[in-house]
Amino acid sequence: VPDKENMRAVSLQLSEDGVQSKLVYTDDAPFLSARSGHVLIDVKACGLSPLNVKTLSAVQESQDGLPVGFEVSGMVKEVGPDVTSFQVGESVTGLLPLSSECSGCADECEISVFAIVNKPENVNHITAAGAILPGVWAYTALHYQGHVTAGDTVLICDGATANGLVAIQLAQLWGAKVMATAAQQEETDYLEKLEPPLAAVINMSKTKSLTETCLAETGGLGVDCVIDQGVEMFSSGERYSEIVLSSLSHSNDGEVMKRRPVTKHDIISSLGVGGRWVTSTAQLQLDPPDSEFLFMKGATVSFLFDHMWMLSGAQQGKYLHIIQDLMEKLQKEELRYGASKAVGLWFMFDCEFSTGNTVIKVHVMVL
């Protein structure tokens, strides 16, 4: 339990070469106060989603202890001098900007009133904090970039991830026909049990051709929208990608999961005429033949960065609309998000993570 002068917090320390990152726990961080236009939140839960450390480092002025945990849910403890939209004691949830000076993974955090909404009573703090970033990611991909409407056919890559599961549900709510890829049989079995059922679940560890499956499901027309969570630049044949799942322990051992990766050629060939490709690959490289194929289809490519709404004050209205709609769907149980496990803040002491692509999401309870 923190004393009256200090609080608990977690920060991210980078190795000198920037390859490895380490979560560092402290119990002597100074308490905060709410500035103008901000509130101070007594954090009840936060989500730790995979994040590109280079991107975080680029927007942070200080590299000594980067903030951790941008998805937060808690109770308003203090309001700034000019804040009238929120009151002390209200339950709120929101997303800290990447430029935040404080970690959400702490006893308290300061956040702008334009980054939070009220949390419904029947949605617990862990669900609210865990669902907000996957919800923003999926909503942005489907609505603002993919322009998905009823009757569209959508392919969601890595459907069993937190992002993928929220995207599947939203697309189905909007009347789209949804297909999803899975990395292995366990994920395939899980996705095949979802209700309402998916049009197709494609096991990437067994399928010979993603394109053939997509064309077969669409009568040879191709899909209207593809949303990926990272792609291979080149076809890899029998070579499998390795994704290291960092362990939440003091050791740095990992479990290696092998799968056939989705390549850019898979996606381009699977798109129909006028198709939309929404990619999370920041350094996507398109060769002239790729561009010509997309040109002939009249297809578009959009880059998806889930924190983009927080980089411009002019876009805050859209961001608030997204998280308000997400909370309403969770309240009405139109959208389901189940955190499989949550850990206490003390458990984050000296945990080590690879900065590579991970498929885990950690939910932290601040007790």
C-alpha positions in Angstrom: 0.0 0.0 0.0 1.5 3.4 -1.0 2.3 6.0 1.7 0.9 9.5 1.7 3.8 11.0 -0.3 4.5 8.3 -2.9 2.7 5.8 -5.1 3.3 2.7 -7.1 4.0 2.9 -10.8 5.6 0.8 -13.7 7.8 2.2 -16.4 9.6 0.8 -19.4 13.4 0.7 -19.5 15.2 0.0 -22.8 18.5 -1.7 -23.2 21.3 0.3 -24.8 20.7 -1.3 -28.2 16.9 -0.8 -27.9 16.3 -4.5 -28.7 15.0 -5.6 -25.2 12.7 -3.7 -22.9 12.1 -4.3 -19.2 9.2 -3.3 -17.0 10.4 -1.7 -13.8 8.2 -1.4 -10.7 8.7 1.4 -8.2 6.8 2.2 -5.0 8.2 5.7 -4.5 6.8 7.6 -7.5 5.5 11.1 -6.6 1.7 11.6 -6.5 0.2 13.8 -9.2 -2.2 16.7 -9.3 -4.8 17.6 -11.9 -3.9 20.5 -14.2 -6.3 22.7 -16.2 -8.5 20.6 -18.5 -7.4 17.3 -16.8 -8.6 15.0 -14.2 -6.7 12.7 -11.8 -7.8 9.1 -11.9 -7.5 6.5 -9.2 -6.6 3.7 -11.5 -8.5 0.4 -10.9 -7.3 -1.4 -14.1 -5.2 -0.8 -17.1 -4.3 -2.8 -20.3 -0.9 -3.5 -21.6 -1.1 -4.0 -25.3 1.8 -4.7 -27.7 3.4 -1.4 -28.7 6.2 -0.4 -31.1 8.8 0.9 -28.7 10.4 2.9 -31.5 7.1 4.8 -32.0 6.8 5.4 -28.3 10.4 6.7 -28.0 9.8 9.0 -31.0 7.0 10.9 -29.2 8.5 10.9 -25.7 10.8 13.8 -24.8 12.5 11.8 -22.1 13.9 8.3 -22.7 14.5 7.6 -19.0 11.6 5.4 -18.0 8.9 5.4 -20.7 5.2 5.3 -19.6 3.4 1.9 -19.5 -0.3 1.1 -19.8 -2.3 3.6 -21.9 -5.7 2.0 -21.6 -7.1 2.9 -18.1 -10.2 2.6 -16.1 -10.9 4.0 -12.6 -12.5 6.7 -10.5 -12.1 10.4 -10.7 -10.1 11.5 -7.7 -9.5 15.1 -8.5 -10.6 17.6 -11.2 -8.7 20.5 -12.7 -9.7 24.0 -11.8 -11.8 24.6 -15.0 -13.3 21.1 -15.4 -17.1 20.8 -15.2 -17.8 17.7 -17.3 -16.7 15.2 -14.7 -17.1 15.0 -10.9 -15.0 13.4 -8.2 -16.2 9.8 -7.6 -17.4 9.1 -11.2 -16.2 5.9 -12.9 -14.4 6.7 -16.2 -12.3 5.0 -18.8 -10.1 6.3 -21.6 -6.8 6.2 -23.5 -3.7 8.1 -22.5 -1.8 9.8 -25.4 1.6 8.3 -26.3 3.1 11.6 -25.2 1.7 11.2 -21.7 4.2 12.0 -18.9 2.6 9.4 -16.6 2.0 5.7 -16.8 -1.5 4.3 -16.7 0.0 1.3 -14.9 0.1 3.1 -11.6 -2.0 4.0 -8.6 -3.0 7.3 -10.2 -2.7 9.0 -13.6 -3.6 12.4 -15.0 -5.6 12.5 -18.2 -7.3 15.0 -20.4 -11.1 15.3 -20.1 -11.2 14.9 -23.9 -9.7 11.4 -23.7 -12.2 9.8 -21.3 -15.9 8.9 -21.1 -18.1 7.6 -18.3 -17.9 3.9 -17.6 -21.3 2.1 -17.5 -22.1 0.5 -14.1 -22.5 -3.0 -15.4 -19.1 -3.0 -17.2 -16.3 -3.8 -14.8 -13.0 -1.9 -14.8 -11.0 -4.8 -16.2 -13.3 -5.2 -19.2 -13.4 -1.4 -19.8 -9.6 -1.0 -19.8 -9.0 -4.2 -21.8 -11.5 -3.5 -24.5 -10.8 0.2 -25.2 -7.7 -0.1 -27.4 -8.9 -3.2 -29.4 -12.2 -1.4 -29.8 -10.5 1.8 -31.1 -8.3 -0.3 -33.4 -11.3 -2.3 -34.8 -13.6 0.7 -35.1 -11.0 2.7 -36.9 -10.1 -0.1 -39.3 -13.7 -1.1 -40.2 -15.5 2.2 -40.2 -13.1 5.1 -40.9 -10.6 3.2 -43.1 -12.3 0.1 -44.4 -15.7 1.8 -44.9 -17.4 -1.5 -44.2 -21.2 -1.7 -44.7 -23.9 -4.3 -44.6 -23.3 -7.0 -47.3 -19.5 -6.5 -47.5 -17.2 -9.5 -47.2 -14.4 -8.9 -44.7 -11.2 -10.9 -44.0 -9.7 -10.3 -40.5 -6.2 -11.7 -40.1 -5.3 -13.2 -36.7 -8.9 -13.3 -35.6 -8.3 -14.9 -32.3 -6.3 -11.9 -30.9 -8.0 -9.2 -28.8 -8.1 -6.9 -31.8 -9.4 -9.6 -34.1 -12.2 -10.7 -31.8 -13.5 -7.1 -31.3 -13.3 -6.5 -35.1 -15.2 -9.7 -35.9 -18.0 -8.7 -33.6 -18.3 -5.2 -34.9 -18.2 -6.3 -38.5 -21.0 -8.8 -37.8 -23.1 -6.2 -36.0 -22.8 -4.0 -39.1 -24.1 -6.8 -41.3 -20.8 -7.9 -42.9 -19.9 -11.4 -43.9 -16.7 -12.2 -41.9 -13.9 -14.6 -42.5 -10.8 -14.8 -40.2 -7.4 -16.5 -40.2 -6.1 -18.5 -37.2 -2.5 -19.3 -36.4 -3.0 -22.8 -35.1 -5.6 -25.5 -34.5 -6.5 -24.2 -31.0 -7.3 -20.8 -32.3 -9.3 -22.4 -35.2 -11.4 -24.4 -32.8 -12.1 -21.3 -30.7 -13.1 -19.2 -33.7 -15.4 -21.9 -35.1 -17.4 -21.9 -31.8 -18.2 -18.1 -32.0 -21.8 -17.0 -32.3 -23.0 -15.9 -34.8 -20.7 -18.2 -36.8 -18.0 -16.9 -39.1 -18.3 -17.5 -42.9 -14.9 -19.2 -42.8 -12.0 -19.8 -40.4 -8.7 -20.3 -42.2 -6.0 -22.2 -40.3 -2.8 -20.7 -41.6 -0.8 -23.7 -40.3 -2.6 -26.0 -42.6 -4.0 -24.1 -45.6 -2.1 -24.1 -48.9 -3.5 -20.9 -50.3 -5.3 -18.1 -48.5 -6.3 -16.6 -51.8 -8.0 -19.8 -53.0 -10.1 -20.0 -49.9 -11.1 -16.4 -50.1 -12.1 -16.7 -53.8 -14.0 -19.9 -53.1 -16.0 -18.2 -50.3 -16.8 -15.2 -52.5 -17.7 -16.9 -55.8 -14.4 -15.8 -57.3 -15.1 -12.1 -56.7 -12.6 -11.6 -53.8 -13.2 -9.9 -50.5 -14.3 -6.2 -50.1 -12.0 -5.5 -47.2 -8.9 -7.0 -45.6 -7.6 -6.0 -42.1 -4.2 -7.3 -41.1 -2.2 -7.1 -38.0 1.2 -7.2 -39.7 2.2 -9.0 -42.9 5.3 -10.7 -44.4 6.8 -8.7 -47.2 7.6 -11.7 -49.4 6.2 -15.1 -50.0 8.1 -17.5 -47.7 7.1 -21.0 -49.1 7.6 -23.6 -46.4 9.4 -21.1 -44.1 7.4 -20.3 -41.0 7.5 -17.2 -38.9 8.3 -17.4 -35.2 6.5 -15.4 -32.6 8.0 -15.4 -29.2 5.5 -15.1 -26.4 7.4 -13.4 -23.6 6.8 -15.0 -20.2 5.4 -13.0 -17.3 8.1 -14.2 -14.9 11.6 -13.2 -13.9 13.1 -15.4 -16.6 13.2 -14.5 -20.3 12.2 -17.9 -21.6 9.5 -17.9 -24.3 7.3 -20.3 -26.1 7.8 -20.4 -29.8 4.7 -20.7 -32.0 5.2 -21.5 -35.6 2.7 -20.6 -38.3 2.5 -19.7 -42.0 2.5 -15.9 -42.1 0.0 -13.9 -44.2 2.0 -12.2 -47.0 1.2 -9.0 -48.9 0.8 -11.2 -52.0 -1.9 -13.2 -50.2 -3.8 -10.1 -49.4 -3.5 -8.4 -52.8 -4.6 -11.5 -54.6 -7.6 -12.0 -52.2 -8.9 -8.5 -52.7 -11.9 -7.9 -55.0 -12.4 -5.0 -57.4 -12.6 -1.8 -55.4 -11.3 -3.6 -52.4 -9.9 -1.9 -49.3 -6.7 -3.1 -47.6 -6.2 -1.8 -44.0 -2.7 -2.7 -42.8 -0.9 -2.4 -39.5 2.5 -2.8 -41.2 4.3 0.5 -40.8 7.1 -0.2 -43.2 5.0 -1.9 -46.0 6.9 -2.1 -49.3 5.0 -2.4 -52.5 6.9 -3.4 -55.6 5.8 -2.1 -59.1 3.9 -5.4 -59.9 2.0 -5.1 -56.5 1.1 -1.5 -57.3 0.0 -2.4 -60.8 -2.2 -5.2 -59.5 -3.8 -2.9 -56.9 -4.3 -0.2 -59.6 -6.1 -2.6 -62.0 -8.4 -3.6 -59.2 -9.0 0.0 -58.2 -8.1 -1.1 -54.6 -6.9 1.2 -51.8 -4.4 0.8 -49.0 -4.8 2.4 -45.6 -2.3 2.4 -42.7 -3.8 1.7 -39.3 -2.3 3.2 -36.2 -4.7 2.9 -33.3 -3.2 5.9 -31.3 -3.6 8.3 -34.3 -6.7 10.0 -32.9 -4.7 11.2 -29.9 -2.1 13.0 -32.1 -4.4 15.7 -33.3 -6.8 17.8 -31.3 -9.0 18.2 -34.4 -9.8 14.4 -34.3 -10.7 14.1 -30.6 -14.5 14.2 -31.4 -14.2 11.1 -33.5 -12.2 9.4 -30.8 -14.7 10.2 -28.1 -17.5 9.0 -30.4 -15.7 5.6 -30.8 -15.1 5.0 -27.1 -18.6 6.2 -26.2 -20.1 3.8 -28.7 -17.9 1.0 -27.4 -19.0 1.5 -23.8 -22.7 1.5 -24.9 -22.2 -1.8 -26.8 -20.5 -3.3 -23.8 -23.3 -2.1 -21.6 -26.0 -3.6 -23.8 -23.9 -6.8 -24.3 -23.9 -6.3 -28.0 -20.1 -6.5 -27.8 -18.4 -9.1 -25.6 -14.9 -8.8 -24.2 -13.7 -11.3 -21.7 -10.3 -10.8 -20.1 -9.0 -14.3 -19.5 -6.6 -13.2 -16.7 -5.6 -10.1 -14.8 -2.5 -9.7 -12.6 -1.8 -7.4 -9.7 0.4 -4.3 -10.1 3.1 -5.8 -7.8 3.4 -8.7 -10.3 4.9 -6.5 -12.9 8.2 -6.1 -11.0 11.2 -6.8 -13.3 9.1 -8.5 -16.0 11.0 -8.7 -19.3 9.4 -8.5 -22.7 10.7 -8.8 -26.3 10.0 -5.7 -28.3 9.1 -7.9 -31.3 5.6 -8.8 -32.4 3.6 -10.5 -29.6 0.2 -11.9 -29.5 -0.5 -11.5 -25.8 -2.3 -8.8 -23.9 -1.9 -8.2 -20.2 -4.6 -6.9 -17.9 -3.4 -5.2 -14.7 -5.5 -4.7 -11.6 -4.4 -1.8 -9.4 -5.3 -3.0 -5.9 
